[in-house]
C-alpha cells in the first residue's frame, strides 16, 4: 500500500499546509500545484521512488477531493417571481375589462413591476405588448393581489391576457386567459328596489313596506315563482309573492324544536332553504342542528339530523349529526347538499336518507383536491347545484366560490383567502337556468359570475352600508345573506340587517 512508503503524512486544513516526511509544502488552489510538488518529491525521495504509479494516482485523487471539499460552491437563492393570472374577467364591456393576478412568491427579491399584458394577435402576450403597470407593493407581505383596468379595447374582439411580475432576476408570467369584448354593450348593472319590509325589525304580514321581518337569512323561489324566506329572528318560515304580499308558512315564533302542524311548529334561527318540485320546503334549522321538512300539506318534520350538534354520518338520516347547517340545495335526482358550517364540510343526503360527507374535513382550511374529502373549507354558508350535478359553495371564511364535481373534485372558481376585495365573505349563492352564478357577499354587494368566467358587480358598494334603492353601486345593502333567482331572472335578496327583501332587475345598457 502507498502509506507503507510514507513515514509521515498529515494535512492541516486550517493552515493549508501539507506535511510529508516532516517537510512542509504550501497547498495551492484546488491542489493543482500540490500535485506538481508531490511528483517532484517522488523523484527525489527514496521512499516515494518505490511507490507504484497507481498508488501515486490514488494519492492525487485524495488531495483533489480534499481540496474541493474545503471550497464550497457559491449559491444564488434569488429566482424569478411566481405569479398566477386571475381566471375571471371583471366588468367586461365592449371597450373595457379588468383582469389581475396574485404574486405568491417574490423569488427572494423585491418586485419592481407588475400588471397584466394583453394582445388581440399574440396568443402569449409579453410586456412588449400592451400592458398595465400597477403600483408596486412595498409592504413585503406575500401574497400580493392586484387588479388592472384594460381600456381602449375594440368591440367584438378576442383578447389574450396574462399577469406578469418582475424582480432583479427577470419577468414571470401567469397562464393566458382569453376573453371577447361585447359587440355594443357598454355596461351590465342591476336596478334595486325593496319588495317587502320597511327597514324596521318586527313581525307582520302585509304588502310591501307594511310587511315586517326580523333578520331574514335565507331565501328561495319555487317553480311557480313563490318566494320563501327564513325569517331567522322571528323563527318562522315566511312566504312572499312577486307583488310583495307576505304570509307565514310555518313556525309559531317561539324559539324551540317542535314538530307537527306548521302553525305550531318551532324553529331555532332558520337559515338556508330550498323548495322541491313537489311543493315541499326544506330548511337548514341552524340552531337546532337539523334539516327540517315542511310538506306540501303543512306538516313539519325532521328530515336529517338528531338535534345534537356534532359530526357523524349515518345510513339513517335522522341519526346523523350536523353542526349549524346554513345552506341546502337539491339536485335533479333528489339528493340534498348541506353547507354544514360548523363542521366546515359539505354533506350529502341521498333520496334514501343516507348521510355522507361529500367534501371537506372538519378542520377549517383552504385546499383544493381531486378527492372531495381531501379538500378543505372554512365556514361554508351556501350551496347551489346545477343541471349537471356540480355543486357550488359560498365558502365564506375563505372569501371564495368553490366548485365540487359529481366525482368530488374541488376547485376554486373565484376569490380566495387573499382576495377579499374581489369577494368579501360570500354568504349566499344561487344559479339561473343558464348556469350563471349569483352571489351575495357580506361586504354588501350582489355579484354575477357568468358561464364565460366574466364577473360583474351588479349592485352595492364594498363595505358601505345603507338602505338605498337605485342602480348599480348607488344601491346599498346591509349584511345581505340569502339570494335566489326566479325563472324570469329576477333576483331576490334577503337583506338581513335592513330587515327587508330586495329585488334586482338586471339591465344591459348599450
C-alpha positions as CSV (number, residue, x, y, z in Angstrom):
1,X,0.0,0.0,0.0
2,X,1.1,3.6,-0.6
3,X,1.2,4.5,3.1
4,X,4.0,2.0,3.7
5,X,6.4,4.2,1.8
6,X,5.5,7.5,3.6
7,X,7.0,8.0,7.1
8,X,4.7,10.8,8.0
9,X,1.7,12.2,6.1
10,X,-0.6,14.9,7.6
11,X,-2.9,17.5,6.2
12,X,-3.7,20.7,8.2
13,X,-6.7,22.2,6.6
14,X,-6.7,25.3,8.8
15,X,-3.2,26.3,7.8
16,X,-3.3,25.0,4.3
17,X,0.0,23.2,4.9
18,X,0.8,19.7,3.7
19,X,3.4,17.8,5.7
20,X,5.2,14.9,4.0
21,X,8.1,13.3,5.8
22,X,8.2,16.4,8.1
23,X,8.7,18.8,5.1
24,X,6.1,21.5,4.6
25,X,4.5,22.2,1.2
26,X,2.0,25.1,0.7
27,X,-1.3,24.0,-0.7
28,X,-2.4,25.9,-3.8
29,X,-5.9,26.4,-5.3
30,X,-7.7,23.1,-5.9
31,X,-4.4,21.3,-5.2
32,X,-3.0,21.8,-8.8
33,X,0.4,22.9,-7.7
34,X,0.4,20.5,-4.8
35,X,0.3,17.6,-7.3
36,X,3.2,19.0,-9.2
37,X,5.2,19.3,-6.0
38,X,4.4,15.8,-5.0
39,X,5.6,14.5,-8.3
40,X,8.9,16.2,-7.6
41,X,9.0,14.7,-4.1
42,X,8.5,11.2,-5.6
43,X,11.6,11.6,-7.8
44,X,13.8,12.9,-5.0
45,X,12.7,10.8,-2.1
46,X,13.7,7.1,-1.9
47,X,10.5,6.1,-0.2
48,X,8.4,7.6,-3.0
49,X,10.5,6.1,-5.8
50,X,9.3,2.7,-4.6
51,X,5.6,3.7,-4.9
52,X,3.8,2.4,-8.0
53,X,2.1,4.8,-10.4
54,X,-1.4,3.6,-9.3
55,X,-0.6,4.5,-5.8
56,X,0.5,7.9,-6.8
57,X,-2.7,8.4,-8.8
58,X,-4.7,7.4,-5.7
59,X,-2.8,9.9,-3.6
60,X,-3.5,12.6,-6.2
61,X,-7.2,11.8,-6.1
62,X,-7.3,12.1,-2.3
63,X,-5.7,15.5,-2.4
64,X,-8.1,16.7,-5.1
65,X,-11.2,15.5,-3.2
66,X,-9.9,17.2,0.0
67,X,-9.3,20.5,-1.7
68,X,-12.8,20.5,-3.3
69,X,-14.5,19.9,0.0
70,X,-12.8,22.9,1.6
71,X,-14.1,25.3,-1.0
72,X,-17.9,25.3,-1.1
73,X,-19.6,26.5,-4.3
74,X,-21.5,29.8,-4.1
75,X,-25.3,29.6,-4.4
76,X,-27.8,32.1,-5.6
77,X,-31.1,31.9,-3.8
78,X,-32.9,34.7,-5.8
79,X,-35.2,33.4,-8.5
80,X,-37.9,34.9,-10.7
81,X,-41.3,35.6,-9.0
82,X,-44.2,33.1,-9.0
83,X,-47.5,34.6,-10.3
84,X,-50.9,33.4,-11.4
85,X,-53.4,35.1,-13.6
86,X,-57.0,35.6,-12.3
87,X,-59.3,33.2,-14.1
88,X,-62.0,35.8,-14.2
89,X,-62.5,38.9,-16.3
90,X,-64.3,41.6,-14.4
91,X,-66.9,44.1,-15.6
92,X,-66.4,43.3,-19.3
93,X,-67.9,45.8,-21.8
94,X,-67.3,46.5,-25.5
95,X,-64.2,48.6,-24.8
96,X,-63.1,47.9,-21.2
97,X,-62.3,45.0,-18.9
98,X,-60.5,44.2,-15.7
99,X,-58.0,41.4,-15.1
100,X,-55.4,40.8,-12.4
101,X,-53.2,38.3,-10.7
102,X,-51.6,37.0,-7.5
103,X,-47.9,37.1,-6.7
104,X,-47.5,34.1,-4.4
105,X,-43.6,34.3,-4.2
106,X,-41.4,37.3,-4.9
107,X,-38.4,35.0,-5.6
108,X,-36.3,36.4,-2.8
109,X,-36.0,39.9,-4.3
110,X,-38.2,43.0,-4.4
111,X,-40.9,43.2,-7.0
112,X,-40.1,46.1,-9.3
113,X,-43.1,45.9,-11.7
114,X,-46.4,44.0,-12.0
115,X,-49.6,44.2,-14.0
116,X,-51.1,42.4,-17.0
117,X,-50.1,42.3,-20.6
118,X,-52.6,41.7,-23.4
119,X,-52.9,41.4,-27.1
120,X,-55.5,40.6,-29.8
121,X,-52.9,39.0,-32.0
122,X,-50.2,37.4,-29.7
123,X,-51.7,34.4,-28.0
124,X,-48.9,34.5,-25.4
125,X,-48.6,38.2,-24.7
126,X,-45.5,39.7,-23.0
127,X,-44.5,43.0,-21.6
128,X,-43.5,44.0,-25.2
129,X,-47.2,44.0,-26.0
130,X,-49.8,46.3,-24.4
131,X,-49.6,46.2,-20.7
132,X,-50.7,47.8,-17.4
133,X,-48.4,48.9,-14.7
134,X,-49.7,48.7,-11.1
135,X,-48.3,50.4,-8.0
136,X,-45.7,48.1,-6.7
137,X,-46.4,46.9,-3.1
138,X,-43.7,47.8,-0.7
139,X,-45.2,46.1,2.3
140,X,-43.2,42.9,1.8
141,X,-46.4,40.9,2.5
142,X,-47.0,37.9,0.3
143,X,-49.3,37.1,-1.5
144,X,-49.8,40.3,-3.4
145,X,-53.1,40.6,-5.2
146,X,-53.8,43.2,-7.8
147,X,-56.5,44.2,-10.4
148,X,-55.8,46.1,-13.6
149,X,-58.1,48.1,-15.8
150,X,-57.9,47.5,-19.6
151,X,-59.2,50.5,-21.6
152,X,-59.5,51.3,-25.2
153,X,-60.3,47.8,-26.3
154,X,-62.0,47.1,-29.6
155,X,-65.6,45.8,-29.6
156,X,-66.3,42.2,-30.7
157,X,-62.6,41.3,-30.5
158,X,-60.9,38.4,-28.8
159,X,-58.0,39.3,-26.5
160,X,-55.4,37.2,-24.7
161,X,-54.2,38.4,-21.3
162,X,-51.9,37.2,-18.6
163,X,-50.4,38.7,-15.4
164,X,-46.7,39.5,-15.0
165,X,-44.3,40.3,-12.2
166,X,-40.7,41.4,-12.4
167,X,-37.8,41.3,-9.9
168,X,-34.0,41.6,-10.3
169,X,-33.8,38.1,-11.9
170,X,-36.4,38.7,-14.6
171,X,-40.1,38.7,-15.5
172,X,-42.5,35.8,-14.8
173,X,-45.9,35.3,-16.4
174,X,-49.1,33.6,-15.3
175,X,-51.3,31.5,-17.6
176,X,-53.1,33.1,-20.5
177,X,-56.8,33.9,-20.2
178,X,-58.9,34.6,-23.3
179,X,-62.0,36.8,-23.5
180,X,-64.0,38.5,-26.2
181,X,-65.4,42.0,-25.8
182,X,-69.1,42.5,-26.5
183,X,-70.4,43.9,-29.7
184,X,-72.1,47.0,-28.4
185,X,-72.9,46.6,-24.7
186,X,-71.3,49.2,-22.5
187,X,-72.4,48.1,-19.1
188,X,-74.2,45.5,-17.1
189,X,-75.8,46.6,-13.8
190,X,-79.0,46.0,-11.9
191,X,-81.8,48.2,-10.7
192,X,-82.6,47.6,-7.0
193,X,-86.0,48.0,-5.3
194,X,-87.4,47.0,-1.9
195,X,-90.1,44.3,-2.5
196,X,-91.1,43.9,1.2
197,X,-90.1,45.3,4.6
198,X,-89.5,48.8,5.8
199,X,-86.1,48.5,7.4
200,X,-87.7,48.1,10.9
201,X,-87.4,44.8,12.6
202,X,-90.7,43.1,13.6
203,X,-93.2,40.6,12.6
204,X,-96.3,41.4,10.5
205,X,-97.8,40.1,7.3
206,X,-98.8,42.7,4.7
207,X,-97.9,44.2,1.4
208,X,-94.6,45.9,0.6
209,X,-93.4,48.2,3.5
210,X,-96.3,47.1,5.8
211,X,-94.7,43.6,6.0
212,X,-92.1,43.3,8.8
213,X,-89.2,40.9,9.1
214,X,-86.5,40.3,11.7
215,X,-83.1,39.5,10.3
216,X,-84.1,37.4,7.3
217,X,-81.3,35.0,6.5
218,X,-82.3,32.6,3.7
219,X,-84.4,32.9,0.5
220,X,-85.7,30.5,-2.2
221,X,-88.0,30.5,-5.1
222,X,-90.1,27.6,-6.4
223,X,-91.0,26.8,-10.0
224,X,-94.3,28.8,-9.7
225,X,-92.4,32.0,-8.6
226,X,-93.4,31.8,-4.9
227,X,-90.8,33.2,-2.6
228,X,-89.8,31.5,0.7
229,X,-88.0,33.4,3.4
230,X,-86.2,32.1,6.5
231,X,-87.1,34.9,8.9
232,X,-84.4,33.9,11.4
233,X,-85.0,36.1,14.4
234,X,-88.8,35.5,14.2
235,X,-88.1,31.8,14.0
236,X,-90.6,31.4,11.2
237,X,-90.7,30.5,7.5
238,X,-92.4,33.2,5.5
239,X,-93.8,33.4,2.0
240,X,-93.9,36.3,-0.4
241,X,-95.5,36.8,-3.8
242,X,-93.9,38.6,-6.7
243,X,-96.2,41.5,-5.9
244,X,-94.7,41.8,-2.4
245,X,-97.6,40.2,-0.4
246,X,-96.3,38.3,2.6
247,X,-97.6,35.4,4.5
248,X,-96.5,32.8,7.1
249,X,-95.8,29.2,6.1
250,X,-94.5,27.6,9.4
251,X,-93.4,28.4,12.9
252,X,-95.2,29.9,15.9
253,X,-92.5,32.5,16.6
254,X,-91.1,30.7,19.7
255,X,-87.5,29.6,19.6
256,X,-87.6,25.9,20.0
257,X,-87.8,22.5,18.4
258,X,-91.3,21.2,17.9
259,X,-92.7,19.1,15.1
260,X,-96.2,18.8,13.7
261,X,-98.7,21.2,12.2
262,X,-97.0,24.2,10.5
263,X,-98.7,26.8,12.7
264,X,-97.5,25.2,16.0
265,X,-94.0,24.0,14.9
266,X,-90.9,25.6,16.3
267,X,-87.6,26.6,14.7
268,X,-84.3,28.0,16.1
269,X,-82.7,30.6,13.8
270,X,-83.6,29.1,10.4
271,X,-81.1,29.8,7.7
272,X,-81.0,28.5,4.2
273,X,-83.9,26.8,2.5
274,X,-85.0,25.2,-0.8
275,X,-88.2,24.1,-2.4
276,X,-88.5,20.8,-4.4
277,X,-90.7,20.1,-7.4
278,X,-93.4,18.5,-5.2
279,X,-94.0,21.6,-3.2
280,X,-92.1,20.5,-0.1
281,X,-89.7,23.1,1.6
282,X,-86.5,22.1,3.3
283,X,-85.0,24.3,6.0
284,X,-81.5,24.4,7.4
285,X,-82.5,24.8,11.1
286,X,-79.3,26.4,12.2
287,X,-79.7,26.4,15.9
288,X,-81.3,23.0,16.2
289,X,-78.6,21.4,14.1
290,X,-81.1,19.6,11.8
291,X,-82.7,19.8,8.4
292,X,-86.5,20.3,8.6
293,X,-89.1,19.4,6.1
294,X,-92.3,21.3,5.6
295,X,-94.6,19.1,3.5
296,X,-96.9,20.5,0.8
297,X,-99.7,19.6,3.3
298,X,-98.2,21.8,6.0
299,X,-96.6,19.2,8.3
300,X,-93.2,19.9,9.8
301,X,-90.8,17.0,10.5
302,X,-87.1,16.4,10.8
303,X,-85.6,15.3,7.5
304,X,-82.0,14.8,8.8
305,X,-80.1,15.2,12.0
306,X,-80.8,14.1,15.6
307,X,-80.7,17.6,17.1
308,X,-77.3,17.1,18.7
309,X,-74.5,19.4,17.4
310,X,-71.8,17.0,16.1
311,X,-70.3,15.4,13.1
312,X,-71.4,11.9,12.2
313,X,-72.7,10.2,9.1
314,X,-75.3,7.5,9.1
315,X,-77.4,5.4,6.8
316,X,-80.5,6.7,8.7
317,X,-80.7,10.4,8.1
318,X,-82.3,11.3,11.5
319,X,-79.4,9.6,13.3
320,X,-76.7,11.7,11.7
321,X,-75.3,14.8,13.3
322,X,-74.8,18.3,11.9
323,X,-73.3,21.5,13.4
324,X,-75.1,24.7,12.5
325,X,-76.2,23.8,8.9
326,X,-76.5,27.0,7.0
327,X,-77.5,26.2,3.4
328,X,-79.3,23.5,1.4
329,X,-79.7,22.6,-2.3
330,X,-81.4,19.7,-4.1
331,X,-80.2,18.1,-7.4
332,X,-82.4,16.6,-10.2
333,X,-82.2,13.2,-8.6
334,X,-83.5,14.3,-5.2
335,X,-80.1,14.3,-3.5
336,X,-79.6,17.1,-1.0
337,X,-76.4,19.0,-0.3
338,X,-75.9,20.8,3.0
339,X,-73.4,23.6,3.8
340,X,-72.5,22.2,7.3
341,X,-71.0,25.5,8.5
342,X,-69.9,24.4,12.0
343,X,-68.2,21.3,10.6
344,X,-66.5,23.1,7.7
345,X,-67.9,20.4,5.3
346,X,-70.5,19.8,2.6
347,X,-72.8,16.9,3.4
348,X,-74.9,14.8,1.0
349,X,-78.2,13.3,1.9
350,X,-79.5,10.8,-0.7
351,X,-83.1,10.4,-1.5
352,X,-83.0,7.2,0.5
353,X,-81.8,9.1,3.6
354,X,-78.1,8.1,3.7
355,X,-75.9,10.9,5.0
356,X,-72.3,11.1,3.9
357,X,-69.5,13.8,3.8
358,X,-69.4,14.9,0.2
359,X,-66.4,17.2,0.5
360,X,-64.2,18.8,3.2
361,X,-62.8,17.9,6.5
362,X,-63.8,19.0,10.0
363,X,-60.7,21.2,10.2
364,X,-61.1,24.6,8.6
365,X,-58.7,25.3,5.7
366,X,-58.4,26.2,2.1
367,X,-57.3,23.2,0.0
368,X,-58.5,22.1,-3.5
369,X,-58.2,18.5,-4.3
370,X,-59.3,15.8,-6.8
371,X,-60.8,14.0,-3.9
372,X,-63.6,15.7,-2.0
373,X,-62.7,14.6,1.5
374,X,-59.1,15.7,1.0
375,X,-60.2,19.3,0.3
376,X,-61.0,21.8,3.0
377,X,-63.4,24.7,3.5
378,X,-63.8,27.4,6.1
379,X,-67.4,28.1,7.3
380,X,-69.3,27.2,4.1
381,X,-72.6,29.1,4.3
382,X,-74.4,28.5,1.0
383,X,-74.8,25.8,-1.7
384,X,-76.3,25.5,-5.2
385,X,-76.4,22.7,-7.7
386,X,-76.5,22.9,-11.5
387,X,-78.3,20.6,-14.0
388,X,-75.1,18.5,-14.4
389,X,-74.8,17.8,-10.7
390,X,-71.9,20.2,-10.0
391,X,-72.2,21.8,-6.5
392,X,-71.2,25.4,-5.9
393,X,-70.3,26.6,-2.5
394,X,-70.2,30.0,-0.9
395,X,-67.0,29.4,1.2
396,X,-67.5,32.3,3.5
397,X,-64.4,32.1,5.7
398,X,-62.1,31.7,2.6
399,X,-63.9,34.5,0.6
400,X,-64.2,32.1,-2.3
401,X,-66.6,30.3,-4.5
402,X,-65.8,26.7,-4.8
403,X,-67.0,24.0,-7.2
404,X,-67.4,20.3,-6.5
405,X,-67.9,18.0,-9.4
406,X,-70.1,14.9,-9.1
407,X,-66.9,12.9,-8.7
408,X,-65.9,15.0,-5.8
409,X,-63.1,17.1,-7.3
410,X,-62.9,20.5,-5.6
411,X,-61.6,23.7,-7.3
412,X,-61.9,27.4,-6.8
413,X,-63.9,29.5,-9.3
414,X,-63.4,32.9,-7.8
415,X,-61.8,34.6,-4.8
416,X,-59.6,33.2,-2.1
417,X,-58.1,34.0,1.2
418,X,-56.1,36.9,-0.1
419,X,-58.8,38.3,-2.4
420,X,-61.3,39.8,-0.1
421,X,-61.7,42.8,-2.3
422,X,-62.9,40.5,-5.2
423,X,-65.2,38.6,-2.9
424,X,-65.8,39.7,0.7
425,X,-67.1,36.8,2.7
426,X,-69.7,35.4,0.4
427,X,-72.8,34.4,2.3
428,X,-75.3,33.1,-0.3
429,X,-75.2,31.6,-3.8
430,X,-77.8,30.8,-6.5
431,X,-77.9,29.7,-10.1
432,X,-80.1,30.8,-13.0
433,X,-81.4,28.5,-15.7
434,X,-78.3,29.1,-17.9
435,X,-75.9,28.2,-15.1
436,X,-74.8,31.7,-14.3
437,X,-73.8,32.1,-10.6
438,X,-75.2,34.9,-8.4
439,X,-73.6,35.7,-5.1
440,X,-74.2,38.0,-2.1
441,X,-71.2,38.9,0.0
442,X,-71.2,40.4,3.4
443,X,-69.4,43.5,2.0
444,X,-72.8,44.5,0.7
445,X,-72.6,43.5,-3.0
446,X,-74.6,41.5,-5.4
447,X,-72.3,39.7,-7.9
448,X,-72.7,37.7,-11.1
449,X,-70.2,35.2,-12.4
450,X,-71.2,34.1,-15.9
451,X,-70.6,30.8,-17.6
452,X,-67.9,32.6,-19.6
453,X,-66.0,33.4,-16.4
454,X,-66.8,37.0,-16.5
455,X,-67.6,38.6,-13.2
456,X,-70.0,41.6,-12.9
457,X,-70.6,43.7,-9.8
458,X,-74.4,44.2,-10.2
459,X,-75.2,46.3,-7.2
460,X,-73.9,47.6,-3.9
461,X,-70.7,49.1,-2.8
462,X,-68.0,47.3,-0.9
463,X,-68.3,47.8,2.9
464,X,-70.7,50.7,2.5
465,X,-74.0,50.0,4.3
466,X,-77.4,51.5,4.0
467,X,-80.9,51.0,2.7
468,X,-80.9,52.8,-0.6
469,X,-82.6,51.7,-3.9
470,X,-81.2,52.6,-7.3
471,X,-78.9,51.3,-10.0
472,X,-75.6,49.6,-9.6
473,X,-73.2,50.9,-6.9
474,X,-75.7,53.6,-5.8
475,X,-77.9,51.0,-4.2
476,X,-76.8,49.9,-0.7
477,X,-77.4,46.9,1.4
478,X,-76.6,45.9,5.0
479,X,-75.1,42.4,5.5
480,X,-77.1,40.6,2.8
481,X,-77.2,36.8,3.5
482,X,-79.5,35.0,1.0
483,X,-80.1,35.1,-2.7
484,X,-82.5,33.5,-5.2
485,X,-83.3,33.8,-8.9
486,X,-86.7,33.1,-10.5
487,X,-87.5,31.7,-13.9
488,X,-87.6,35.3,-15.3
489,X,-84.1,36.1,-14.0
490,X,-85.4,38.4,-11.3
491,X,-83.0,38.3,-8.3
492,X,-84.2,38.4,-4.7
493,X,-82.0,39.1,-1.7
494,X,-82.5,38.6,2.0
495,X,-81.1,41.9,3.2
496,X,-80.6,40.8,6.8
497,X,-79.6,43.9,8.8
498,X,-82.1,46.0,6.8
499,X,-84.9,43.6,7.7
500,X,-86.3,43.5,4.2
501,X,-86.4,41.7,0.9
502,X,-84.8,43.4,-2.1
503,X,-85.5,42.8,-5.8
504,X,-82.9,43.2,-8.6
505,X,-83.7,43.5,-12.3
506,X,-80.6,43.2,-14.4
507,X,-80.2,45.8,-17.1
508,X,-77.9,45.8,-20.1
509,X,-77.0,49.4,-21.1
510,X,-75.9,50.0,-24.7
